[in-house]
Amino acid sequence: MPPILLASSSVYRRELLSKLRLPFEWANPNIDEAPGKDERADDLVARLAESKAKALTNKYPNRLIIGSDQVSLRGSTILGKPHDYQRAFAQLRAASGKQIIFKTGLCVLNTITKQSLVCVEEFSVFFRELSDDQIHNYLIHDEPYDCAGSFKCEGLGISLFTKLSGDDPNTLIGLPLIRLVEMLKQNGVDPLLHAKK
């Protein structure tokens, strides 16, 4: 089994990948994540997921490298990570009572065969009507400033929603594990056969 490398510094993605009980390393790919002019969300996250994996190929040869990237959409507007309270408050105020769609790009790059598998997974959340006090209290508790969409659904953020819709709830946190398992199996790694205690 080739060693697995997660091309991410995200603690959330590391926690998700750990669910598969496969040994893996991780490294920060440190790429420019700016969208191209008029770049569609699907194209953006697919490109960035693959770029993150490719950025580490020279330093980490003979590995399966997993890259992932995510954006959220309110209508056609791409929402990035807020990075601070004011932007997070504005994002959640605008999301109140609305559907937000998450697009997550996933890439598994086999540095031995030089082949990449790339897909984009979609997941939707439906927000409750939120008061300013509810938004403020949520942000003080979860501080989701490094999260696309300004929430952590694995924390208090679950109380923001009336409904979730999608194939794999892990997609919402940033790593679509169901599709990842399929991609790993295509590269000879089956978590049900290779999982460690």
Secondary structure as a PSIPRED ss2 file (coil, helix, strand):
# PSIPRED VFORMAT (PSIPRED V4.0)

   1 M C   1.000  0.000  0.000
   2 P C   1.000  0.000  0.000
   3 P C   1.000  0.000  0.000
   4 I E   0.000  0.000  1.000
   5 L E   0.000  0.000  1.000
   6 L E   0.000  0.000  1.000
   7 A E   0.000  0.000  1.000
   8 S C   1.000  0.000  0.000
   9 S C   1.000  0.000  0.000
  10 S C   1.000  0.000  0.000
  11 V H   0.000  1.000  0.000
  12 Y H   0.000  1.000  0.000
  13 R H   0.000  1.000  0.000
  14 R H   0.000  1.000  0.000
  15 E H   0.000  1.000  0.000
  16 L H   0.000  1.000  0.000
  17 L H   0.000  1.000  0.000
  18 S H   0.000  1.000  0.000
  19 K C   1.000  0.000  0.000
  20 L C   1.000  0.000  0.000
  21 R C   1.000  0.000  0.000
  22 L C   1.000  0.000  0.000
  23 P C   1.000  0.000  0.000
  24 F E   0.000  0.000  1.000
  25 E E   0.000  0.000  1.000
  26 W E   0.000  0.000  1.000
  27 A E   0.000  0.000  1.000
  28 N C   1.000  0.000  0.000
  29 P C   1.000  0.000  0.000
  30 N C   1.000  0.000  0.000
  31 I C   1.000  0.000  0.000
  32 D C   1.000  0.000  0.000
  33 E C   1.000  0.000  0.000
  34 A C   1.000  0.000  0.000
  35 P C   1.000  0.000  0.000
  36 G C   1.000  0.000  0.000
  37 K C   1.000  0.000  0.000
  38 D C   1.000  0.000  0.000
  39 E C   1.000  0.000  0.000
  40 R C   1.000  0.000  0.000
  41 A H   0.000  1.000  0.000
  42 D H   0.000  1.000  0.000
  43 D H   0.000  1.000  0.000
  44 L H   0.000  1.000  0.000
  45 V H   0.000  1.000  0.000
  46 A H   0.000  1.000  0.000
  47 R H   0.000  1.000  0.000
  48 L H   0.000  1.000  0.000
  49 A H   0.000  1.000  0.000
  50 E H   0.000  1.000  0.000
  51 S H   0.000  1.000  0.000
  52 K H   0.000  1.000  0.000
  53 A H   0.000  1.000  0.000
  54 K H   0.000  1.000  0.000
  55 A C   1.000  0.000  0.000
  56 L C   1.000  0.000  0.000
  57 T C   1.000  0.000  0.000
  58 N C   1.000  0.000  0.000
  59 K C   1.000  0.000  0.000
  60 Y C   1.000  0.000  0.000
  61 P C   1.000  0.000  0.000
  62 N C   1.000  0.000  0.000
  63 R C   1.000  0.000  0.000
  64 L E   0.000  0.000  1.000
  65 I E   0.000  0.000  1.000
  66 I E   0.000  0.000  1.000
  67 G E   0.000  0.000  1.000
  68 S E   0.000  0.000  1.000
  69 D E   0.000  0.000  1.000
  70 Q E   0.000  0.000  1.000
  71 V E   0.000  0.000  1.000
  72 S E   0.000  0.000  1.000
  73 L E   0.000  0.000  1.000
  74 R E   0.000  0.000  1.000
  75 G C   1.000  0.000  0.000
  76 S C   1.000  0.000  0.000
  77 T E   0.000  0.000  1.000
  78 I E   0.000  0.000  1.000
  79 L E   0.000  0.000  1.000
  80 G C   1.000  0.000  0.000
  81 K C   1.000  0.000  0.000
  82 P C   1.000  0.000  0.000
  83 H C   1.000  0.000  0.000
  84 D C   1.000  0.000  0.000
  85 Y H   0.000  1.000  0.000
  86 Q H   0.000  1.000  0.000
  87 R H   0.000  1.000  0.000
  88 A H   0.000  1.000  0.000
  89 F H   0.000  1.000  0.000
  90 A H   0.000  1.000  0.000
  91 Q H   0.000  1.000  0.000
  92 L H   0.000  1.000  0.000
  93 R H   0.000  1.000  0.000
  94 A H   0.000  1.000  0.000
  95 A H   0.000  1.000  0.000
  96 S C   1.000  0.000  0.000
  97 G C   1.000  0.000  0.000
  98 K C   1.000  0.000  0.000
  99 Q E   0.000  0.000  1.000
 100 I E   0.000  0.000  1.000
 101 I E   0.000  0.000  1.000
 102 F E   0.000  0.000  1.000
 103 K E   0.000  0.000  1.000
 104 T E   0.000  0.000  1.000
 105 G E   0.000  0.000  1.000
 106 L E   0.000  0.000  1.000
 107 C E   0.000  0.000  1.000
 108 V E   0.000  0.000  1.000
 109 L E   0.000  0.000  1.000
 110 N E   0.000  0.000  1.000
 111 T C   1.000  0.000  0.000
 112 I C   1.000  0.000  0.000
 113 T C   1.000  0.000  0.000
 114 K C   1.000  0.000  0.000
 115 Q E   0.000  0.000  1.000
 116 S E   0.000  0.000  1.000
 117 L E   0.000  0.000  1.000
 118 V E   0.000  0.000  1.000
 119 C E   0.000  0.000  1.000
 120 V E   0.000  0.000  1.000
 121 E E   0.000  0.000  1.000
 122 E E   0.000  0.000  1.000
 123 F E   0.000  0.000  1.000
 124 S E   0.000  0.000  1.000
 125 V E   0.000  0.000  1.000
 126 F E   0.000  0.000  1.000
 127 F E   0.000  0.000  1.000
 128 R C   1.000  0.000  0.000
 129 E C   1.000  0.000  0.000
 130 L C   1.000  0.000  0.000
 131 S C   1.000  0.000  0.000
 132 D H   0.000  1.000  0.000
 133 D H   0.000  1.000  0.000
 134 Q H   0.000  1.000  0.000
 135 I H   0.000  1.000  0.000
 136 H H   0.000  1.000  0.000
 137 N H   0.000  1.000  0.000
 138 Y H   0.000  1.000  0.000
 139 L H   0.000  1.000  0.000
 140 I H   0.000  1.000  0.000
 141 H H   0.000  1.000  0.000
 142 D H   0.000  1.000  0.000
 143 E C   1.000  0.000  0.000
 144 P C   1.000  0.000  0.000
 145 Y C   1.000  0.000  0.000
 146 D C   1.000  0.000  0.000
 147 C C   1.000  0.000  0.000
 148 A C   1.000  0.000  0.000
 149 G C   1.000  0.000  0.000
 150 S C   1.000  0.000  0.000
 151 F C   1.000  0.000  0.000
 152 K C   1.000  0.000  0.000
 153 C C   1.000  0.000  0.000
 154 E C   1.000  0.000  0.000
 155 G C   1.000  0.000  0.000
 156 L H   0.000  1.000  0.000
 157 G H   0.000  1.000  0.000
 158 I H   0.000  1.000  0.000
 159 S H   0.000  1.000  0.000
 160 L H   0.000  1.000  0.000
 161 F E   0.000  0.000  1.000
 162 T E   0.000  0.000  1.000
 163 K E   0.000  0.000  1.000
 164 L E   0.000  0.000  1.000
 165 S E   0.000  0.000  1.000
 166 G E   0.000  0.000  1.000
 167 D C   1.000  0.000  0.000
 168 D C   1.000  0.000  0.000
 169 P C   1.000  0.000  0.000
 170 N H   0.000  1.000  0.000
 171 T H   0.000  1.000  0.000
 172 L H   0.000  1.000  0.000
 173 I H   0.000  1.000  0.000
 174 G C   1.000  0.000  0.000
 175 L C   1.000  0.000  0.000
 176 P C   1.000  0.000  0.000
 177 L H   0.000  1.000  0.000
 178 I H   0.000  1.000  0.000
 179 R H   0.000  1.000  0.000
 180 L H   0.000  1.000  0.000
 181 V H   0.000  1.000  0.000
 182 E H   0.000  1.000  0.000
 183 M H   0.000  1.000  0.000
 184 L H   0.000  1.000  0.000
 185 K H   0.000  1.000  0.000
 186 Q H   0.000  1.000  0.000
 187 N C   1.000  0.000  0.000
 188 G C   1.000  0.000  0.000
 189 V C   1.000  0.000  0.000
 190 D C   1.000  0.000  0.000
 191 P H   0.000  1.000  0.000
 192 L H   0.000  1.000  0.000
 193 L H   0.000  1.000  0.000
 194 H H   0.000  1.000  0.000
 195 A C   1.000  0.000  0.000
 196 K C   1.000  0.000  0.000
 197 K C   1.000  0.000  0.000
